[in-house]
Amino acid sequence: MENIIPSSDLRNRYPEISRMCKETKQPIYITVNGRGDLVLLDIEAYQKLEFELKLLAGVLRGEQDIKEGKCGPIEEMFARIDKEFGFK
């Protein structure tokens, strides 16, 4: 169930709303005059979401590289990584 609250509740009930965010790890939607305005999210839940988005973006870039032929044998890729980062 979505948590939707008016902005006045955020101002008047911040400790309760903060606790709810931390316990549920779910977003709380803030409205102003009945219209969506902001989304409030616990910092750990936000960081997890941000990590997952970056990971997904990397996967999508990899898929695009494959489609564009920007890939080769895995041994060559590891050799290039080793050389670039000085592992060998």
C-alpha positions as CSV (number, residue, x, y, z in Angstrom):
1,M,0.0,0.0,0.0
2,E,1.3,3.4,-0.9
3,N,1.9,5.9,1.8
4,I,0.6,9.3,0.7
5,I,0.7,12.2,3.0
6,P,0.2,16.0,2.7
7,S,3.2,18.2,3.1
8,S,1.7,19.6,6.4
9,D,2.0,16.1,7.9
10,L,5.7,16.1,7.0
11,R,6.1,19.3,8.9
12,N,3.9,18.4,11.9
13,R,4.7,14.7,12.3
14,Y,8.3,14.4,11.1
15,P,9.6,12.0,13.8
16,E,6.7,9.6,13.1
17,I,7.1,9.8,9.3
18,S,10.9,9.4,9.6
19,R,10.5,6.3,11.7
20,M,7.9,4.9,9.3
21,C,10.4,5.4,6.4
22,K,13.2,3.6,8.3
23,E,11.0,0.7,9.4
24,T,9.2,0.0,6.1
25,K,12.0,0.9,3.7
26,Q,9.1,2.1,1.4
27,P,8.7,5.5,-0.2
28,I,6.3,8.0,1.2
29,Y,4.7,10.3,-1.4
30,I,4.3,13.9,-0.3
31,T,1.4,16.0,-1.8
32,V,0.9,19.7,-1.9
33,N,-2.7,20.8,-2.5
34,G,-3.6,17.2,-3.3
35,R,-1.0,16.9,-6.0
36,G,2.2,14.8,-6.0
37,D,5.2,16.9,-5.1
38,L,8.0,14.8,-3.6
39,V,9.0,11.2,-2.6
40,L,10.6,10.6,0.8
41,L,12.8,7.5,1.2
42,D,15.0,6.2,3.9
43,I,18.7,6.8,3.1
44,E,19.6,3.0,3.1
45,A,16.7,2.3,0.8
46,Y,17.7,5.2,-1.5
47,Q,21.4,4.0,-1.6
48,K,20.2,0.4,-2.5
49,L,18.0,1.8,-5.2
50,E,20.8,4.0,-6.6
51,F,23.2,1.0,-6.6
52,E,20.6,-1.2,-8.4
53,L,20.0,1.6,-11.0
54,K,23.8,1.9,-11.7
55,L,24.1,-1.9,-12.0
56,L,21.2,-2.0,-14.4
57,A,22.7,0.8,-16.5
58,G,26.0,-1.1,-16.7
59,V,24.2,-4.2,-17.9
60,L,22.3,-2.2,-20.5
61,R,25.6,-0.6,-21.7
62,G,27.1,-4.1,-21.9
63,E,24.2,-5.4,-24.0
64,Q,24.5,-2.4,-26.3
65,D,28.3,-3.0,-26.6
66,I,27.5,-6.6,-27.6
67,K,25.0,-5.4,-30.2
68,E,27.5,-3.0,-31.6
69,G,30.2,-5.6,-31.8
70,K,32.4,-3.9,-29.1
71,C,33.4,-7.2,-27.5
72,G,35.8,-10.0,-28.1
73,P,37.1,-13.1,-26.5
74,I,37.1,-13.1,-22.7
75,E,40.8,-13.8,-22.5
76,E,41.6,-10.6,-24.5
77,M,39.2,-8.6,-22.3
78,F,40.9,-9.8,-19.1
79,A,44.4,-9.2,-20.6
80,R,43.3,-5.6,-21.4
81,I,41.9,-5.1,-17.9
82,D,45.1,-6.5,-16.4
83,K,47.2,-4.1,-18.5
84,E,45.0,-1.0,-17.9
85,F,45.0,-1.5,-14.1
86,G,48.5,-2.9,-13.7
87,F,47.5,-6.3,-12.3
88,K,50.2,-8.0,-14.2
